[in-house]
């Protein structure tokens, strides 16, 4: 994951032209809240971007911390929360690092289409970091591009986007193997996600933190 190029996108591209910057909260996240599978609690948005979904959760009574490696994204997120009149905590932090500036633990974590920016050799570290941030039995939602999606050429696990980023397209089986070491998988399936100009196939993983024996 190239943090510099992501920040450059936020610095040079208007938010309305960034493909993943969608203000409307996604149906899958709304459904978790409306069905009370996830209720207001201390939550963390991993790779929060301009903070749209963190701001929405805060408006629904959640105590939300958003983290992103791009300083410009965090600046936009703080402006977004101020404009909407909600309280959120936004921090510049590398989800693959020690996350030392993130205080306390959480009852709900989510990464909405962040994981496809993290390549396989880095993913075990990432999942361990998420696990460490969560309280026992906390819920964790992860979405990423599914390998069956035809986007960006439609073939290969690694695909370059028009913005110049490289994404990794996952299968359900490899995600199950990735998450199983730290989480109990409650729901893993492929869903259709609607975004600005089109829709795409994403792997939806809803999990619960499980205890892991210390080494």
N, C-alpha and C positions, 0 to 999 in steps of 0.2 A: 504494500500500500504506500503510495507516494504522497506524503502529507503536503509537500511543497506545491505539487501540481493542483491538488484540491484547493488549497488556499488561493492559488492564482486564479482558478475558475471563479471563486467567490469575489475576488478583487476586480476582475475584468469583465465579468458577465452579469448583466442585470438579473435579479432573482427570478423575474418572470420568464427568462430564457434558459434557466438551469433546469434540465429535464426532470430531475428528482425533487425539485423544490415545489411541492404541492401544498397549498394552504389547507384544503379540505382534509380532515382526518380520514384515513382509509377505513373502508367498511369493516375489515377484519378486526381492527383495533376498536372501533365503535361497538362492534358486536360483543367483544369481551367485556366492555364496561357496561353496556346496556343490559346484558344478561347476568351481570354481577358475578361472572367467573373471576373477574378482577374488580375489587372494590377500592374506594379511595384509600390510599396508603402512601408510604414513602416510595417513590419510583425513580428509576434512572433511565434516561434516554441515551443510548450509546450510539455516537455518530449523529448527534441531534441536528446538524446543519443549522438552518436559520430558525430552528426551534418551533416550527409550526405545531407539531404533535405534542410537544411538551407544554406549550401554551394551552392547547385544547384540554389536555389532561388536568392542568392546573385550574382551568375554568370549571372542571367537573369535581373539584375538591381534592385532587391529589397534591402531595408535596413533592415537586419534581426537581430533579437535578439533571441537567443536560450537559454532556461532554462531547467535544469534537476537537480533532487535531488542528483544524484550520482556525487561526485567530480571527480572520475576517468573518467566518461563519458565526462564531460566538458573539462578535460585535453585532451582527445582524439579529441574532437571537435575542440579545438583551434589548435592542431597539424594538423588536417585535413584541416582547412581553410588556414593555413600557407602553407601547401603543395600545395594546389590548387591555391594559390595566390589571394584569395578573402578576403574582409573585412566583418567580422561578429562580433557581440558581444555575448559572451557566459557567462552565469552566473549560479552559483550553487544556486538553489532556489527551495523551496517546493511549488508546485502548489496549495496545500491546506492551505498554510500559508498566510502571509500578503503581500508577494512579494514586500517588501519595497525597495529592490535593483533594481527593474525594473522601469526605469524612462520613463515618457511620456506615450502616448497612441498610439494605433495601428489601422491600417485600415484593417488588415487581421490577423487572428489567425488560427492556426490549431494544432490539436493533432492527430498524425498518430499512431493509435493503442496504445494509452496511457490509454484511458478511461476504458478498461477492467482490468487495474490494480487498478482502484479506485472503491471501493465497494459502494453499494447503499446509505448507511448511510452518506457517505462523498460527494456524487455527487452534492447535492444542493449547498454546499459551493464552490465546484470547479466551477460550472457553474456561480455562482455569481462573482467569481474571474475573470473568462474570460470576463464576461460582463463589469466589472469595468475597465479592461485593454483596452477596445475598444472605438473607436470614434463612433458617431452616424452613422448608416447605414453600419458599417463595416461588412465584411464577416467573417464567422467562419466555418471551415470544421473540422468535427470529424469523425474518423473511429474507430470501435471496433469490436471484435468478435461477430458474430451473434449466438443466441442460437441454430439455426438449423445446425450449423457447427458440423461435427462429430469428431473434434479434441479432444485429451486428454480424451479418454473414451466415448465421444459422448453423455453423459447424464449429467443432473444436471446443475444448474446455476453456481456453483463454481467448478472449475476443476484445479487439480494440474498438472503442466508441468514437463517434465523430468529435467529441471533446478531447480525445487523445488519451483518455484513461483506459486501462486494461482491466477487464473483469473476469472472474472465474465462475463458470457455470456449473452448478452442483447437481448431483443425482440425489434422490431421496435416500438411497442405500448408504452413500458416503456420509450424509448428514446424520443418519441414525448411528452409524459407527462413531462419528465425531462426538456427538452429544452424550452418548450412552455412558461414558465414563464418569460424568458429573451430574447428569440429570435423568429423571424419569420422564420419558416422552409420553405425553398425554394425547397428542394429536399431531400427526405428521402426514401432510398431503400436499398435492399440487393445486394451487388456486389461480384464478385469473385476477390480475390486479389492473385496475383502470388508472391511467395517469393522464398527463396533459393532452397528448395527441393520439394515443393508441392504448392498447392493453397488452399485457405480457403474462407469461406463465412464471409463477414464483413458487418456491418450496416454502410452505408454512409449517413452522415447528413450534408447538406450544408445549412447555415443559415445566417440571417442578424440581427444585433443587433437592438433591439427595446427599446424604452424608457420605463422605469419601474418607477412607482410612488414611491417616497421615503416614508418609513414608519415613 
